[in-house]
Amino acid sequence: MGKDTNNITPSTFNGVSETNMTSVDLNPSVSQDNAKNGGMDSVKRRFSSVSMSIQKVLGVNREEGDFTLGCIKVFHTRTRFLIMVLVLLCLSSVWSNILSVNFAIICMKPGASNNGTSNDTSSDPNSIYHPVSLTSNEKSLLTSAVAAAALIANFFVVSLIGNYGIRTVFAILGLLSAISTFAMPWAFELGFSYILALRILQGIAFASNFPVIGAFSSKWTYYKQNGLFVSVLVAYVQLSPSITLPLSGALCTSQWGWPSVFYVHGIGCAILFIIYGFFYRNSPRKHPYVGDIELRKIAVGKSECSKEELKKIPYVPILKTAAVWAVWIAAIGNFTAVNMMFLYSPNYLNGVLGFKVNKTGLSAAIGPIAQFLIKLFAGFTSDKVKCISESNKLR
């Protein structure tokens, strides 16, 4: 880092080639004479000198992130990947908080013992938690409330993100999700209306997930890695149940019982979003760990738009575009099947097939894990395959 890469000029390379990069005569007769007279050793020395000279020049031109400070080496040239992982974990945490309620309800079955079926605290007189008994209609309403709240809040969240950016909006909504999840054990003791109110708050927080993916990808993605970034971030849908279901099963059968499911998820979510609030920036230009090399790379293919221009969203032309409707219909079909499996597979495995709670979590996580790995592979190969158009890749 002690050298300025801007001082590298063609003369630098010319000087190297003139002094060190000695040309090798390819004339067979001359080569044979050199071989007879020990010329091969001379050629090897010349190539070694050339190699050292090239390495010396390339060392000057090396990217800014090539430090000798261990883990700090990744910054300045790979910061976007660290932020991508952080955003993925935050997205997963919000979705995990929603899934945790569905799984915790399984653990509240009265009369269950601590033998792997569940660790029920509802019938324990020494427990401070005595959750209310929910009917089938109330359980369905708790699931629907999240979706309805997210749908309505989505319009307001998009507007807030356009005005303030995802750093502030997503951090606040993430903490809202953490608080509502942490308070869930008390809501289950107080009554259905309190649970419903917290589920609505979880739905409002969830409304930011997909706008965050779009905003982050438009600001931080290198155009050649767009497919990878989008597929990784959208994979939170599969990553969340892959972590939450087995974790919740283990917590339910532990000595802390079903309330620990909400406490662990709430605390974990709060920690992730506090880190996110401090580390994330709405623009790579404002991030202290993004170097010039990475900044120029991210800027390729991006156009600058003012906040006023971003507010002018052409809703009517969007609604008149057939391709948009095709994507929406496909998304509805996809998430209908995926969410049905993630939300109700634990209930089916435990209530219908009779799986124990801890094995229910592990078994229900197999499908999401497989989907998560396939999605990552598809995103990686999408950026590498050039013989197929982007439209056909989407199809």
C-alpha positions in Angstrom: 0.0 0.0 0.0 3.0 2.2 0.3 3.1 2.8 -3.5 0.7 4.8 -5.6 -0.8 2.6 -8.3 -1.5 5.7 -10.4 2.2 6.1 -11.0 2.4 2.9 -13.0 2.9 3.8 -16.6 3.7 1.8 -19.8 7.3 2.9 -19.3 7.4 0.8 -16.1 6.6 -2.3 -18.0 9.0 -1.3 -20.9 11.8 -0.9 -18.4 11.1 -4.4 -17.0 11.0 -5.9 -20.5 14.2 -4.2 -21.6 16.2 -5.1 -18.6 14.9 -8.4 -17.4 12.5 -9.9 -20.0 15.3 -11.1 -22.3 13.9 -12.5 -25.5 14.5 -16.2 -26.1 15.7 -17.1 -29.6 13.3 -19.7 -31.1 15.7 -20.7 -33.9 16.2 -24.5 -33.5 19.8 -24.4 -34.4 20.6 -21.7 -31.9 18.6 -23.5 -29.3 20.6 -26.7 -29.9 23.8 -24.9 -29.6 22.6 -23.3 -26.3 21.6 -26.8 -25.1 25.1 -28.2 -25.9 26.9 -25.4 -24.2 24.8 -25.5 -21.1 22.5 -22.8 -22.5 19.4 -24.4 -20.8 20.6 -23.2 -17.4 20.9 -19.7 -18.8 17.4 -19.9 -20.3 16.0 -21.0 -16.9 17.7 -18.1 -15.2 16.3 -15.7 -17.7 12.8 -17.1 -17.2 13.2 -16.9 -13.4 14.3 -13.3 -13.8 11.3 -12.5 -16.0 8.9 -14.2 -13.5 10.3 -12.2 -10.6 10.0 -9.0 -12.6 6.3 -9.7 -13.5 5.5 -10.5 -9.9 7.1 -7.3 -8.8 5.1 -5.2 -11.2 1.8 -7.0 -10.4 2.5 -6.5 -6.7 2.4 -2.8 -7.3 -0.9 -3.1 -9.2 -2.5 -5.3 -6.6 -6.0 -4.4 -5.3 -6.3 -2.3 -2.2 -7.5 -5.1 -0.1 -4.2 -7.0 -0.2 -3.1 -6.2 3.3 -0.9 -8.2 5.6 -3.3 -7.7 8.5 -5.0 -11.1 8.5 -8.8 -10.9 8.6 -8.7 -7.2 7.5 -7.5 -8.4 4.1 -11.0 -9.1 3.0 -12.1 -5.5 3.4 -11.7 -2.9 0.6 -12.2 -5.5 -2.1 -14.7 -8.0 -0.7 -16.8 -6.0 1.7 -20.0 -6.5 -0.4 -19.9 -10.2 0.3 -19.7 -9.7 4.0 -22.6 -7.3 3.9 -24.5 -9.8 1.7 -24.1 -12.5 4.4 -25.2 -10.1 7.1 -28.3 -9.0 5.2 -29.1 -12.7 4.5 -28.9 -13.5 8.2 -31.1 -10.5 9.1 -33.7 -11.5 6.5 -33.7 -15.1 7.8 -34.1 -13.9 11.3 -37.3 -12.0 10.5 -38.8 -15.0 8.8 -37.6 -17.3 11.6 -39.5 -15.3 14.2 -42.7 -15.9 12.2 -42.0 -19.6 11.9 -41.1 -20.0 15.6 -44.7 -19.3 16.6 -46.1 -22.2 14.6 -43.6 -24.6 16.0 -43.9 -23.5 19.6 -47.6 -24.1 19.5 -46.8 -27.8 19.0 -44.9 -27.8 22.3 -47.8 -26.4 24.2 -49.9 -29.6 24.0 -51.3 -30.4 27.5 -50.3 -33.7 29.0 -47.1 -34.1 27.1 -44.0 -35.2 29.0 -40.3 -34.4 28.7 -39.4 -37.6 26.8 -38.9 -36.1 23.4 -42.5 -35.3 22.6 -42.5 -31.9 24.1 -41.6 -30.1 27.3 -45.0 -28.7 28.2 -45.3 -25.9 30.7 -49.0 -25.3 30.3 -49.9 -28.0 32.8 -47.0 -27.5 35.1 -48.2 -25.7 38.3 -44.7 -24.5 39.0 -44.3 -22.8 35.7 -44.9 -19.0 35.4 -46.3 -19.5 31.9 -49.8 -21.0 31.4 -50.6 -20.4 27.7 -54.1 -20.1 26.5 -55.6 -23.0 24.5 -56.1 -22.0 20.8 -58.8 -23.3 18.5 -58.1 -24.3 14.9 -59.7 -21.1 13.6 -57.5 -19.0 15.9 -54.4 -20.7 14.8 -55.3 -20.1 11.2 -56.1 -16.5 11.9 -52.6 -16.0 13.5 -51.0 -17.3 10.3 -53.2 -15.1 8.1 -52.6 -12.0 10.2 -48.9 -12.0 9.3 -49.6 -12.2 5.6 -52.3 -9.5 5.7 -50.2 -7.1 7.8 -47.2 -7.6 5.5 -49.3 -7.0 2.4 -50.8 -3.7 3.7 -47.6 -2.5 5.3 -45.6 -3.2 2.1 -46.8 0.0 0.4 -45.7 2.2 3.3 -42.4 0.4 3.7 -41.5 0.9 0.1 -42.1 4.6 0.5 -40.1 4.8 3.7 -37.2 3.0 2.0 -37.3 5.4 -0.9 -37.0 8.3 1.6 -34.7 7.0 4.3 -32.9 4.0 2.8 -32.9 0.4 4.1 -30.3 1.0 6.8 -32.7 2.9 9.0 -36.0 1.3 8.0 -34.8 -2.3 8.0 -33.0 -1.9 11.3 -36.1 -0.4 13.0 -38.4 -3.1 11.6 -35.9 -5.8 12.5 -35.8 -4.7 16.1 -39.6 -4.5 16.1 -39.7 -8.2 15.0 -37.2 -9.0 17.8 -39.3 -7.3 20.5 -42.6 -8.8 19.3 -41.0 -12.3 19.3 -39.4 -11.8 22.7 -42.7 -10.8 24.2 -44.6 -13.7 22.7 -44.6 -15.9 25.9 -46.4 -13.2 27.9 -48.9 -12.8 25.0 -49.7 -16.5 25.1 -50.5 -16.2 28.8 -52.6 -13.0 28.5 -54.9 -14.2 25.6 -55.5 -14.5 21.9 -55.9 -10.8 21.2 -52.4 -10.1 22.5 -50.9 -12.9 20.4 -52.7 -11.5 17.4 -51.3 -8.0 18.0 -47.8 -9.3 18.1 -48.3 -11.4 15.0 -49.4 -8.2 13.2 -46.2 -6.5 14.3 -44.2 -9.5 13.0 -46.1 -9.1 9.7 -45.3 -5.4 9.5 -41.6 -6.2 10.0 -41.7 -8.9 7.4 -43.0 -6.4 4.8 -39.5 -5.0 4.4 -37.8 -8.2 3.4 -38.3 -8.2 -0.4 -37.9 -4.4 -0.8 -34.6 -4.8 1.1 -33.4 -7.4 -1.4 -34.2 -5.1 -4.3 -32.6 -2.1 -2.8 -29.5 -3.9 -1.7 -29.0 -5.6 -5.0 -29.4 -2.3 -6.9 -26.8 -0.6 -4.8 -24.2 -3.2 -3.9 -24.1 -5.8 -6.6 -21.5 -6.1 -9.3 -23.4 -6.7 -12.5 -21.6 -10.0 -13.2 -22.6 -11.3 -9.8 -26.2 -10.2 -9.8 -27.7 -13.7 -10.1 -25.5 -14.9 -7.2 -26.5 -12.1 -4.9 -30.2 -12.2 -5.6 -30.4 -16.0 -5.3 -28.4 -15.9 -2.0 -30.6 -13.2 -0.5 -33.9 -14.8 -1.6 -32.6 -18.1 -0.1 -33.5 -16.7 3.3 -36.9 -18.4 2.7 -35.2 -21.8 2.9 -32.4 -20.9 5.3 -34.8 -19.8 8.1 -36.7 -23.1 8.5 -33.4 -25.0 8.1 -32.2 -23.3 11.3 -35.4 -22.6 13.1 -37.1 -26.0 13.0 -34.3 -28.1 14.4 -33.4 -25.4 16.9 -36.9 -25.0 18.1 -37.3 -28.7 18.5 -34.2 -28.9 20.6 -35.3 -25.9 22.7 -38.8 -27.3 23.2 -37.5 -30.5 24.7 -34.9 -28.8 26.9 -35.4 -27.8 30.5 -36.4 -24.3 29.4 -39.4 -25.4 27.4 -41.3 -23.6 24.7 -40.7 -20.0 26.0 -37.0 -20.4 25.2 -37.9 -20.7 21.5 -39.1 -17.1 21.5 -36.3 -15.8 23.8 -33.5 -17.3 21.7 -35.0 -16.1 18.4 -35.8 -12.6 19.8 -32.3 -12.1 21.3 -30.6 -13.4 18.2 -32.6 -11.2 15.9 -31.8 -8.1 18.1 -28.1 -8.8 18.0 -28.1 -9.2 14.2 -30.0 -6.0 13.6 -27.8 -4.0 16.0 -24.7 -5.2 14.0 -26.5 -4.4 10.8 -27.4 -0.9 11.9 -23.8 -0.1 12.7 -22.1 -1.8 9.8 -24.4 -1.3 6.8 -24.5 1.8 4.6 -27.1 2.8 2.0 -24.4 3.5 -0.5 -21.0 1.8 -1.1 -19.5 5.2 -1.4 -20.3 6.0 2.2 -18.9 2.7 3.6 -15.5 3.1 5.3 -14.4 -0.4 4.4 -15.1 -0.2 0.6 -12.0 0.6 -1.3 -11.7 2.4 -4.7 -11.2 -0.9 -6.6 -14.4 -2.4 -5.2 -16.3 0.8 -5.6 -15.4 1.1 -9.3 -16.3 -2.5 -9.8 -19.8 -2.1 -8.2 -20.4 1.1 -10.2 -20.1 -0.7 -13.6 -23.4 -0.6 -15.4 -25.2 1.5 -12.8 -26.8 4.9 -13.4 -27.1 7.6 -10.9 -30.7 8.7 -9.9 -31.7 11.4 -7.5 -34.2 10.8 -4.7 -36.8 12.8 -6.6 -36.4 10.5 -9.7 -36.7 7.4 -7.5 -40.0 8.6 -6.1 -41.5 8.8 -9.6 -42.5 5.1 -9.8 -44.4 4.4 -13.1 -47.1 2.2 -11.5 -49.5 2.3 -14.5 -46.9 1.1 -17.1 -45.8 -1.6 -14.6 -49.4 -2.9 -14.2 -49.8 -2.9 -18.0 -46.7 -5.1 -18.5 -47.6 -8.7 -19.2 -44.1 -9.9 -18.0 -44.7 -8.4 -14.6 -48.0 -10.2 -14.2 -46.3 -13.4 -15.2 -43.7 -13.0 -12.5 -46.3 -12.2 -9.9 -48.4 -15.3 -10.8 -45.3 -17.5 -10.7 -44.3 -16.0 -7.4 -47.8 -16.7 -5.9 -47.7 -20.3 -7.0 -44.1 -20.7 -5.7 -44.7 -19.2 -2.2 -48.1 -20.9 -1.8 -46.4 -24.3 -2.1 -43.3 -23.3 -0.2 -45.0 -21.6 2.7 -47.5 -24.4 3.1 -44.7 -26.8 3.5 -42.7 -24.6 5.9 -45.6 -23.5 8.1 -47.6 -26.8 8.3 -45.1 -29.6 7.8 -44.2 -29.6 11.5 -47.9 -29.9 12.5 -48.4 -32.7 10.0 -45.3 -34.7 11.1 -46.1 -34.3 14.8 -49.9 -34.4 14.8 -50.6 -36.8 12.0 -47.5 -39.0 11.7 -46.8 -38.9 15.5 -43.2 -37.7 15.3 -41.6 -36.6 18.5 -41.0 -32.8 18.7 -37.2 -33.0 18.4 -37.4 -35.3 15.4 -40.2 -33.2 13.9 -37.8 -30.2 13.7 -35.0 -32.2 12.2 -37.3 -34.0 9.6 -39.1 -30.8 8.6 -35.7 -29.1 8.0 -34.6 -31.6 5.3 -36.7 -30.1 2.5 -35.6 -26.5 3.2 -32.0 -27.4 3.4 -32.1 -29.1 0.0 -33.9 -26.2 -1.5 -31.4 -23.8 -0.1 -28.4 -25.6 -1.6 -30.1 -25.9 -5.0 -31.0 -22.2 -5.0 -27.4 -21.2 -4.3 -26.1 -23.5 -7.0 -28.7 -22.1 -9.5 -27.6 -18.5 -8.7 -23.9 -19.3 -9.1 -24.4 -21.1 -12.4 -26.7 -18.4 -13.7 -23.9 -15.9 -13.7 -21.5 -18.3 -15.3 -23.7 -19.6 -18.2 -23.5 -17.2 -21.1 -25.1 -19.3 -23.9 -28.6 -18.7 -22.4 -30.3 -15.3 -22.5 -31.3 -13.7 -19.2 -35.0 -14.0 -20.2 -34.7 -17.7 -20.7 -32.8 -18.1 -17.4 -35.7 -16.5 -15.7 -38.2 -18.7 -17.4 
